[in-house]
Amino acid sequence: QVQLVESGGGLVQPGGSLRLSCEASGSIFSFRAMGWYRQAPGKQRELVAAITNGGITNYADSVKGRFTISRDNAKNTMYLQMNSLKPEDTAVYYCNGGSTVGGVLKVDWGQGTQVTVSS
Protein backbone atom coordinates (compact mmCIF):
# COMPACT_ATOMS: atom_id res chain seq x y z
CA GLN A 1 0.00 0.00 0.00
CA VAL A 2 1.32 3.42 -1.01
CA GLN A 3 -0.05 6.69 0.34
CA LEU A 4 0.25 9.82 -1.81
CA VAL A 5 0.36 13.35 -0.41
CA GLU A 6 0.25 16.49 -2.55
CA SER A 7 1.77 19.82 -1.61
CA GLY A 8 2.77 23.10 -3.22
CA GLY A 9 -0.61 24.59 -4.05
CA GLY A 10 -1.55 28.13 -3.24
CA LEU A 11 -2.61 31.50 -4.60
CA VAL A 12 -0.71 32.97 -7.54
CA GLN A 13 -1.23 35.80 -10.00
CA PRO A 14 -1.94 35.12 -13.67
CA GLY A 15 1.34 34.43 -15.44
CA GLY A 16 2.92 33.10 -12.28
CA SER A 17 4.33 29.66 -11.52
CA LEU A 18 3.89 26.88 -9.00
CA ARG A 19 5.47 23.48 -8.54
CA LEU A 20 3.28 20.77 -7.10
CA SER A 21 4.78 17.75 -5.39
CA CYS A 22 3.30 14.32 -4.79
CA GLU A 23 5.26 12.34 -2.24
CA ALA A 24 4.67 8.65 -1.69
CA SER A 25 5.01 6.80 1.59
CA GLY A 26 6.68 3.98 -0.31
CA SER A 27 8.53 3.41 -3.54
CA ILE A 28 6.83 4.80 -6.63
CA PHE A 29 8.70 2.32 -8.77
CA SER A 30 5.70 0.03 -8.42
CA PHE A 31 3.51 2.54 -10.29
CA ARG A 32 3.34 1.79 -13.99
CA ALA A 33 2.07 5.31 -14.54
CA MET A 34 1.35 8.39 -12.47
CA GLY A 35 -0.69 11.44 -13.25
CA TRP A 36 -2.06 14.77 -12.18
CA TYR A 37 -5.78 15.47 -12.33
CA ARG A 38 -7.72 18.59 -11.48
CA GLN A 39 -11.29 19.40 -10.61
CA ALA A 40 -12.86 22.84 -10.66
CA PRO A 41 -16.19 23.61 -8.95
CA GLY A 42 -19.09 22.27 -10.99
CA LYS A 43 -16.85 20.42 -13.41
CA GLN A 44 -15.69 16.86 -13.91
CA ARG A 45 -12.27 15.78 -12.78
CA GLU A 46 -9.94 15.86 -15.76
CA LEU A 47 -6.51 14.51 -16.57
CA VAL A 48 -3.88 17.24 -16.72
CA ALA A 49 -0.71 15.24 -17.32
CA ALA A 50 0.55 11.69 -17.01
CA ILE A 51 3.91 9.96 -17.01
CA THR A 52 4.74 6.29 -17.38
CA ASN A 53 7.41 4.41 -15.48
CA GLY A 54 9.51 4.67 -18.63
CA GLY A 55 9.19 8.44 -18.76
CA ILE A 56 6.64 8.82 -21.55
CA THR A 57 4.45 11.86 -20.94
CA ASN A 58 1.07 13.10 -22.08
CA TYR A 59 -0.59 16.46 -21.50
CA ALA A 60 -4.02 17.93 -21.86
CA ASP A 61 -4.13 20.35 -24.78
CA SER A 62 -4.98 23.20 -22.42
CA VAL A 63 -1.66 22.90 -20.56
CA LYS A 64 0.76 21.89 -23.30
CA GLY A 65 3.80 24.12 -23.36
CA ARG A 66 3.04 25.47 -19.88
CA PHE A 67 3.11 22.45 -17.55
CA THR A 68 5.79 19.79 -17.12
CA ILE A 69 5.33 16.49 -15.32
CA SER A 70 8.26 14.55 -13.91
CA ARG A 71 9.00 11.83 -11.40
CA ASP A 72 12.00 11.06 -9.21
CA ASN A 73 11.99 7.43 -8.11
CA ALA A 74 14.89 7.99 -5.72
CA LYS A 75 12.84 10.58 -3.84
CA ASN A 76 9.54 8.74 -4.27
CA THR A 77 8.08 11.97 -5.58
CA MET A 78 6.24 13.18 -8.67
CA TYR A 79 6.16 16.84 -9.67
CA LEU A 80 4.07 19.16 -11.77
CA GLN A 81 5.80 22.38 -12.78
CA MET A 82 3.16 24.92 -13.77
CA ASN A 83 4.19 28.06 -15.63
CA SER A 84 2.22 30.87 -17.26
CA LEU A 85 -0.74 30.09 -15.05
CA LYS A 86 -4.19 31.26 -16.10
CA PRO A 87 -7.35 31.83 -14.05
CA GLU A 88 -8.90 28.80 -15.75
CA ASP A 89 -6.20 26.64 -14.16
CA THR A 90 -7.87 27.22 -10.79
CA ALA A 91 -8.86 23.84 -9.35
CA VAL A 92 -8.04 21.22 -6.78
CA TYR A 93 -5.15 19.18 -8.13
CA TYR A 94 -4.85 15.49 -7.34
CA CYS A 95 -2.06 13.04 -8.01
CA ASN A 96 -2.53 9.36 -8.61
CA GLY A 97 -0.59 6.25 -9.40
CA GLY A 98 -1.64 3.12 -11.20
CA SER A 99 -0.27 -0.35 -10.67
CA THR A 100 -1.26 -3.95 -11.09
CA VAL A 101 -1.60 -6.36 -8.21
CA GLY A 102 -2.09 -9.95 -9.24
CA GLY A 103 -3.10 -8.73 -12.67
CA VAL A 104 -5.75 -6.38 -11.24
CA LEU A 105 -5.55 -2.60 -11.70
CA LYS A 106 -5.08 -0.61 -8.50
CA VAL A 107 -5.22 3.19 -8.40
CA ASP A 108 -4.04 5.29 -5.47
CA TRP A 109 -5.07 8.93 -5.00
CA GLY A 110 -3.73 11.81 -2.98
CA GLN A 111 -5.91 14.16 -0.94
CA GLY A 112 -5.60 17.10 -3.33
CA THR A 113 -4.09 20.57 -3.14
CA GLN A 114 -5.82 23.83 -4.06
CA VAL A 115 -4.42 26.00 -6.83
CA THR A 116 -5.97 29.44 -7.24
CA VAL A 117 -4.91 31.80 -10.02
CA SER A 118 -6.26 35.29 -9.47
CA SER A 119 -5.26 38.93 -9.47
C-alpha positions as CSV (number, residue, x, y, z in Angstrom):
1,Q,0.0,0.0,0.0
2,V,1.3,3.4,-1.0
3,Q,-0.1,6.7,0.3
4,L,0.2,9.8,-1.8
5,V,0.4,13.4,-0.4
6,E,0.3,16.5,-2.6
7,S,1.8,19.8,-1.6
8,G,2.8,23.1,-3.2
9,G,-0.6,24.6,-4.0
10,G,-1.5,28.1,-3.2
11,L,-2.6,31.5,-4.6
12,V,-0.7,33.0,-7.5
13,Q,-1.2,35.8,-10.0
14,P,-1.9,35.1,-13.7
15,G,1.3,34.4,-15.4
16,G,2.9,33.1,-12.3
17,S,4.3,29.7,-11.5
18,L,3.9,26.9,-9.0
19,R,5.5,23.5,-8.5
20,L,3.3,20.8,-7.1
21,S,4.8,17.7,-5.4
22,C,3.3,14.3,-4.8
23,E,5.3,12.3,-2.2
24,A,4.7,8.6,-1.7
25,S,5.0,6.8,1.6
26,G,6.7,4.0,-0.3
27,S,8.5,3.4,-3.5
28,I,6.8,4.8,-6.6
29,F,8.7,2.3,-8.8
30,S,5.7,0.0,-8.4
31,F,3.5,2.5,-10.3
32,R,3.3,1.8,-14.0
33,A,2.1,5.3,-14.5
34,M,1.4,8.4,-12.5
35,G,-0.7,11.4,-13.2
36,W,-2.1,14.8,-12.2
37,Y,-5.8,15.5,-12.3
38,R,-7.7,18.6,-11.5
39,Q,-11.3,19.4,-10.6
40,A,-12.9,22.8,-10.7
41,P,-16.2,23.6,-9.0
42,G,-19.1,22.3,-11.0
43,K,-16.9,20.4,-13.4
44,Q,-15.7,16.9,-13.9
45,R,-12.3,15.8,-12.8
46,E,-9.9,15.9,-15.8
47,L,-6.5,14.5,-16.6
48,V,-3.9,17.2,-16.7
49,A,-0.7,15.2,-17.3
50,A,0.6,11.7,-17.0
51,I,3.9,10.0,-17.0
52,T,4.7,6.3,-17.4
53,N,7.4,4.4,-15.5
54,G,9.5,4.7,-18.6
55,G,9.2,8.4,-18.8
56,I,6.6,8.8,-21.6
57,T,4.5,11.9,-20.9
58,N,1.1,13.1,-22.1
59,Y,-0.6,16.5,-21.5
60,A,-4.0,17.9,-21.9
61,D,-4.1,20.3,-24.8
62,S,-5.0,23.2,-22.4
63,V,-1.7,22.9,-20.6
64,K,0.8,21.9,-23.3
65,G,3.8,24.1,-23.4
66,R,3.0,25.5,-19.9
67,F,3.1,22.4,-17.5
68,T,5.8,19.8,-17.1
69,I,5.3,16.5,-15.3
70,S,8.3,14.5,-13.9
71,R,9.0,11.8,-11.4
72,D,12.0,11.1,-9.2
73,N,12.0,7.4,-8.1
74,A,14.9,8.0,-5.7
75,K,12.8,10.6,-3.8
76,N,9.5,8.7,-4.3
77,T,8.1,12.0,-5.6
78,M,6.2,13.2,-8.7
79,Y,6.2,16.8,-9.7
80,L,4.1,19.2,-11.8
81,Q,5.8,22.4,-12.8
82,M,3.2,24.9,-13.8
83,N,4.2,28.1,-15.6
84,S,2.2,30.9,-17.3
85,L,-0.7,30.1,-15.1
86,K,-4.2,31.3,-16.1
87,P,-7.3,31.8,-14.1
88,E,-8.9,28.8,-15.8
89,D,-6.2,26.6,-14.2
90,T,-7.9,27.2,-10.8
91,A,-8.9,23.8,-9.4
92,V,-8.0,21.2,-6.8
93,Y,-5.2,19.2,-8.1
94,Y,-4.8,15.5,-7.3
95,C,-2.1,13.0,-8.0
96,N,-2.5,9.4,-8.6
97,G,-0.6,6.3,-9.4
98,G,-1.6,3.1,-11.2
99,S,-0.3,-0.3,-10.7
100,T,-1.3,-4.0,-11.1
101,V,-1.6,-6.4,-8.2
102,G,-2.1,-9.9,-9.2
103,G,-3.1,-8.7,-12.7
104,V,-5.8,-6.4,-11.2
105,L,-5.5,-2.6,-11.7
106,K,-5.1,-0.6,-8.5
107,V,-5.2,3.2,-8.4
108,D,-4.0,5.3,-5.5
109,W,-5.1,8.9,-5.0
110,G,-3.7,11.8,-3.0
111,Q,-5.9,14.2,-0.9
112,G,-5.6,17.1,-3.3
113,T,-4.1,20.6,-3.1
114,Q,-5.8,23.8,-4.1
115,V,-4.4,26.0,-6.8
116,T,-6.0,29.4,-7.2
117,V,-4.9,31.8,-10.0
118,S,-6.3,35.3,-9.5
119,S,-5.3,38.9,-9.5
